[in-house]
Amino acid sequence: MTTSNNREVDPAIRAELGRLRESIDNIDAAVVHMLAERFKCTQQVGHLKAAHQLPPADPNREAQQIARLRRLAENANLDPAFAEKLLNFIIAEVIRHHERIADDAQNGGKPPVN
């Protein structure tokens, strides 16, 4: 491994970089698995909402979750604005899933005809 100016990198630095990148890869894998578990739960929420004709979005719950996540981020020394952006992205995907589940329930499990 060399730097952009073709200088050789110390093997100890290279080893440390590899160790850190391996940790990052493991954390990324854990994040993906945690998101998958979260979406399994939100899918169940979507089915429950559809069965009882509840709206796909719940702005009050979403606001509470954003405030909660911002507090958690602050306590973890993570940028609260970043945490909020991440949660907003996840919430938008959850709402999209809930809308699809509700549409499927209304159409007897069949995709709507355009």
N, C-alpha and C positions, 0 to 999 in steps of 0.2 A: 504494500500500500504506500502510495506517495501522496504528497500534498500537491496543490496546483502549481507550485514552483519547482516541482520535481525533487524536492528534498525528501530523503528517506525518513520514515516515521520510526521512532524508537519502538522496539518490539514490546516493551512494557506498556506503552501508550496504546499500541495496537491491541494488546490483550485486554486492557481496561475498556477500550471502546467496544470490543466484541462482547465483553461481559455485560456492559450497560445495554447494548443493543439486544442481547438475549433477554434481559429483564424487560425491556420495552416490548419485545415480541410476546412474552408471556402475559404481560399486563393487557396488551391489545386483545389477545385471545380471551382473557377473562372478561374484558369489557363486552366483547361480542357475545359470549355465552350469557352474561348477565342481561344484556339487551334482549336476547332471545327469550329468556325466562320472563322478563317484563312484558314482552309482547304476547306471550302465552296467557298471562293474566289479563292483559287488556283485551285480548280476543274474547275471553270469557265475559268480561264486562260488556263488550259490544253485543254479544248474544243475549245477555240479560236485558240490556237496554232495548234491543230490537223486540224481544218477546213482550215487553211491557210498553212499547211505543214511547220510549223516552228519547229525548234528542241525543244525537251523537256527541255533541259538545256540551261541556258543563263549565261555563266561564268562571263561576265561583270556585269550583274545585281547582281549576287550572291556576287561578290567581293565588290560591292558598299554596299550591305546590310550588309555584315560582318563588313565592316569598320564602317558603321552607328551604328550597334548594339554594337560594341566595345565602341564607343563614348558614347552611351546611358548608357551602363553598367558602364563606368568610372564615369559618372555624377551621377549615382545612388549608387555609392560605392559598386558595384558588380564586381567580378573578370571578367575582359574582356575575359580572356581565357575560362572561364566557359561559358560565353554568346556565344562565338564563337562556342564552341563545341555543345551547344544546337542548335544554328541556323544551323550548318552543318548537324546535325541529322535531323532537320525538312526539310532542303533543299533536302537531300537525299530521304526522303519520298515523297516530292512533285514531284521530278523528276521521281520517280518510278510510281506515279499516272499518270503523264503526258505521260510516255511511254506506260502505259496500255491504256490510252484514245486514243493515237495515233494508237496503234495496233488495238484497237476496231474499230476506224474510217476506217482504211485500210481494215479491214475484214468485213465491213458492220455491225458492232456491234456483230459479231460472234467471239467466241474465236478462236485463230489460231489452226490449225490441226498440231499435232506433228508427 
